[in-house]
Amino acid sequence: MVKPTIGVSVSARSGWRIFPLIALNVRLAGGHPVRWQAGQTAELSEVHGVIIGGGDDISPDLYGGKLVKTARLDPARDELERCLAAEGRKRNLPTMGICRGSQMLNVAFGGTLNQDAYATFSESRKYRTILPRKSVFVEVETRLATITGTDEMLVNALHSQAVDTLGDGFRIAARDDGGMVQAIERVEEPFAIGVQWHPEHLFYARRQRALFRALVAAARARAEKTSQIEAVAAEADHEKTARD
């Protein structure tokens, strides 16, 4: 069985503590993680899937928003991950966005963000914890529902911003009890899911591990298909050489 390679983009500031957790989940799901961050080469031709991790705010310049005082920006990371999202789509790479990563998936395809989500969604309970205290409700008939089921799910929450208008080709996959978007997904292939919470911290929860298993499974299927195509092409070249 192919062990797919998953490229994981993280913050230059906090990647040292975030990457090991994401890497653990990828390995538990049967994949091989590699770390990417701004200033380093992120070679999409060498991976079978992508995870865009959390941390840092996305510059409002990318979606026509206004800068808020509390924003912590990283323009170099914005550029890297916007390219990963767009090029990953062109290469049919399965992709998962985590917190900021979910927002970047949305922005990269023309969506916008609500920069003060809890002010807009006043009925949403505000949490800032890695513990599973926030209630999330998965939409029926979504890819996310096939992965986690539709029972109420308790997740963690470390964000103040959230998806506002949807990017091209995406739909809402989950909301919290106040209506705030908590997950999005691409309607068509390739696989792309963004979750506003941090499943890497919840590796002890079956439904959170299922997210990583789904990504790795999609990446493995792509890797195996690519291998088959390459094998057929190699055989055709061999036969052509023999005839010549």
C-alpha positions in Angstrom: 0.0 0.0 0.0 1.3 3.4 -0.9 2.2 5.7 2.0 1.3 9.2 0.6 3.4 12.2 1.4 1.5 15.1 2.8 2.9 18.7 2.7 2.1 20.6 5.8 2.4 24.4 5.8 2.9 26.1 9.2 3.8 29.4 10.7 7.5 30.4 11.0 6.7 31.6 14.5 4.7 28.6 15.9 5.4 25.8 13.5 7.9 24.2 15.9 5.1 23.3 18.2 2.2 22.8 15.7 3.9 20.7 13.1 4.7 17.7 15.5 1.0 17.5 16.4 -0.2 17.5 12.8 2.6 15.1 11.8 1.4 12.7 14.5 -2.1 12.7 13.1 -0.9 12.2 9.5 1.3 9.3 10.6 -1.6 7.7 12.6 -3.6 8.0 9.4 -0.9 6.2 7.3 0.8 9.2 5.7 4.2 10.7 5.6 4.3 14.4 6.6 6.8 17.0 5.4 7.0 20.5 6.8 6.7 23.7 4.8 6.9 27.3 5.8 7.6 30.7 4.2 11.2 31.1 3.1 11.5 27.4 2.2 10.8 25.5 -0.9 7.4 23.9 -1.0 7.5 21.4 -3.9 4.0 20.3 -4.8 5.3 17.7 -7.3 6.8 15.8 -4.4 3.6 15.4 -2.4 0.2 13.6 -2.8 -1.8 15.9 -0.5 -1.6 19.2 1.4 -2.5 20.5 4.9 -2.6 24.3 5.4 -2.2 24.8 9.1 -3.3 27.4 11.7 -1.8 30.5 13.3 -1.4 34.1 12.1 -4.2 36.2 10.5 -4.7 36.5 6.8 -4.0 40.0 5.4 -7.3 41.7 4.6 -5.6 43.1 1.5 -6.3 39.6 0.0 -10.1 39.9 0.2 -10.9 43.6 0.5 -11.2 43.8 4.3 -10.0 46.3 6.8 -7.0 45.8 9.1 -7.9 45.3 12.8 -5.5 46.2 15.6 -5.2 42.7 17.0 -4.2 41.2 13.6 -0.9 39.3 13.5 0.1 39.1 9.9 2.7 37.2 7.8 2.6 38.4 4.2 5.2 35.8 3.1 3.1 33.0 4.5 0.0 34.4 2.9 1.7 34.3 -0.5 3.0 30.7 0.0 -0.4 29.3 1.1 -2.5 31.1 -1.5 -0.2 29.5 -4.1 -0.5 26.1 -2.4 -4.3 26.3 -2.5 -4.5 27.4 -6.1 -1.7 25.2 -7.5 -3.0 22.2 -5.4 -6.3 22.6 -7.1 -4.7 22.6 -10.6 -2.7 19.4 -9.6 -5.8 17.7 -8.1 -4.1 17.5 -4.7 -6.4 16.6 -1.8 -6.3 19.5 0.7 -7.3 20.2 4.3 -7.3 23.6 5.9 -7.1 24.0 9.7 -8.4 27.2 11.3 -6.4 29.9 9.3 -6.0 27.2 6.7 -9.7 26.9 6.3 -9.9 30.7 5.9 -7.1 30.6 3.3 -8.9 28.0 1.2 -11.8 30.3 1.1 -9.9 33.5 0.4 -7.7 31.8 -2.3 -10.8 31.1 -4.3 -12.4 34.5 -4.0 -14.2 34.3 -0.7 -14.0 36.8 2.2 -13.7 36.7 6.0 -15.6 38.2 8.9 -12.9 39.9 10.9 -14.9 40.1 14.1 -17.0 37.0 13.8 -18.2 37.0 17.4 -19.5 40.5 17.1 -21.5 39.5 14.1 -22.7 36.2 15.5 -23.6 37.4 19.0 -25.4 34.1 19.8 -22.2 32.1 19.2 -20.5 31.2 22.4 -16.9 32.5 22.5 -14.3 30.0 23.6 -10.5 30.2 23.4 -9.3 26.8 24.4 -7.7 23.7 22.9 -10.2 21.7 24.9 -13.4 20.4 23.2 -16.0 22.8 24.5 -17.6 24.4 21.4 -20.6 22.7 19.8 -20.5 22.3 16.1 -23.3 21.0 13.8 -22.4 19.3 10.6 -24.6 19.9 7.6 -26.3 16.8 6.1 -25.4 15.5 2.7 -21.9 16.9 2.8 -18.5 15.2 2.5 -17.8 16.2 6.1 -21.0 14.3 7.2 -19.7 11.1 5.5 -16.5 11.5 7.5 -17.7 12.5 11.0 -21.4 11.9 11.0 -24.0 14.6 11.8 -24.3 14.2 15.6 -23.4 17.3 17.6 -19.6 17.5 17.8 -17.6 19.2 20.5 -14.4 20.9 19.3 -11.9 23.4 20.4 -11.8 27.1 19.4 -8.9 29.6 19.1 -10.2 31.9 16.4 -11.8 35.4 16.2 -12.3 35.5 12.5 -14.4 33.2 10.3 -15.5 32.6 6.7 -18.0 35.2 5.5 -18.8 35.0 1.7 -17.9 31.6 0.2 -15.1 31.1 -2.3 -15.9 29.7 -5.7 -16.8 26.0 -5.6 -17.2 25.8 -1.8 -20.2 25.2 0.4 -20.8 25.4 4.2 -20.2 22.1 5.9 -20.7 23.0 9.5 -21.9 25.8 11.8 -21.8 26.5 15.5 -24.9 27.0 17.7 -25.0 30.7 16.8 -24.8 30.2 13.0 -21.1 31.0 12.5 -19.4 29.0 9.8 -17.2 26.3 11.3 -16.3 24.2 8.2 -16.3 24.5 4.4 -15.7 22.0 1.7 -15.3 21.9 -2.1 -18.4 20.7 -3.9 -16.5 18.8 -6.6 -13.2 17.0 -6.7 -10.4 17.2 -5.7 -11.0 16.7 -2.0 -10.8 19.9 0.0 -12.2 20.5 3.5 -11.5 23.4 5.8 -12.3 23.2 9.6 -12.3 26.2 11.9 -11.1 24.2 14.9 -7.8 22.3 15.5 -8.3 18.6 15.1 -4.6 18.0 15.6 -5.1 18.7 19.3 -8.0 16.2 19.5 -6.1 13.1 18.3 -7.8 11.1 21.0 -11.2 11.7 19.5 -12.3 9.2 16.8 -14.1 11.7 14.6 -11.2 14.1 14.6 -8.7 11.4 13.5 -11.2 10.5 10.8 -10.5 13.9 9.2 -6.9 13.0 8.7 -7.7 9.5 7.6 -10.0 10.9 4.9 -7.3 13.3 3.6 -4.7 10.5 3.6 -7.0 8.1 1.9 -7.7 10.6 -0.9 -4.0 11.3 -1.2 -3.3 7.6 -1.4 -5.9 7.1 -4.1 -4.3 9.9 -6.1 -0.8 8.5 -5.6 -1.9 5.0 -6.8 -3.6 6.5 -9.8 -0.5 8.5 -10.7 1.7 5.4 -10.3 -0.6 3.4 -12.6 -0.5 6.1 -15.3 3.3 6.3 -15.0 3.6 2.5 -15.3 1.4 2.5 -18.4 3.4 5.3 -20.0 6.7 3.5 -19.1 5.5 0.3 -20.7 4.4 2.2 -23.8 7.8 3.8 -24.1 9.5 0.4 -23.7 7.4 -1.1 -26.4 8.1 1.9 -28.7 11.8 1.5 -28.1 11.7 -2.2 -28.8 9.9 -1.6 -32.1 12.4 1.1 -33.1 
